[in-house]
Amino acid sequence: MDPITVLGMVAAVCTTVAFLPQVVKNWKRKTAGDLSFGTFGLFSIGLGLWLTYGVLIDNWPIILSNLITLILNVANLAQMVWYRRQARTTPPAGSV
């Protein structure tokens, strides 16, 4: 593998793995209330475009990294929706 491809793979691993701690943190805390739909939504659009670009130029580091990052980002968005919906339907503690 040439050095430029290795550089791309290392960069892809770093930017992809960067979203995993947020998914885990949301899961453990059972909340994602402090995250921005706008940020994660716009980022998802960008990832989709990068993924399309990677497919069009047949570049596997771009395809794989953006596919995995998009999955993690969609997991964050899903957690935001799920936990906020749960917060609205769950009565406050001690009020039954």
C-alpha positions, -999 to +999 in steps of 0.1 A: +000+000+000+014+034-009+020+061+017-008+083+005-033+056+009-020+048+044-023+085+052-059+084+040-067+052+060-052+067+092-072+099+088-103+079+081-099+058+112-094+089+134-124+108+121-146+077+121-138+066+156-142+102+169-180+097+169-181+064+188-175+080+223-206+102+218-228+073+209-216+054+239-220+084+262-256+089+250-263+052+256-249+052+291-266+085+301-298+077+283-299+113+271-287+133+241-305+165+250-274+187+247-267+177+211-277+198+181-300+184+154-288+210+130-251+201+135-257+163+132-282+167+104-260+189+083-230+167+090-250+136+079-258+154+046-220+161+042-212+125+049-237+113+024-221+135-002-186+123+007-199+087+005-213+094-030-181+111-041-161+081-028-183+057-048-180+078-079-142+079-078-140+043-065-119+053-034-123+027-006-108+048+022-134+075+015-162+050+011-156+030+042-148+059+065-178+079+055-201+049+055-191+040+091-191+077+103-226+081+087-239+051+106-225+064+139-239+099+131-273+085+123-271+065+156-265+099+174-295+114+156-317+084+165-307+086+201-316+123+201-350+115+188-355+085+211-343+100+243-361+133+238-394+114+230-388+094+262-383+125+282-416+139+271-436+108+278-420+098+311-437+114+342-413+132+366-400+110+395-424+109+425-455+121+405-478+091+402 
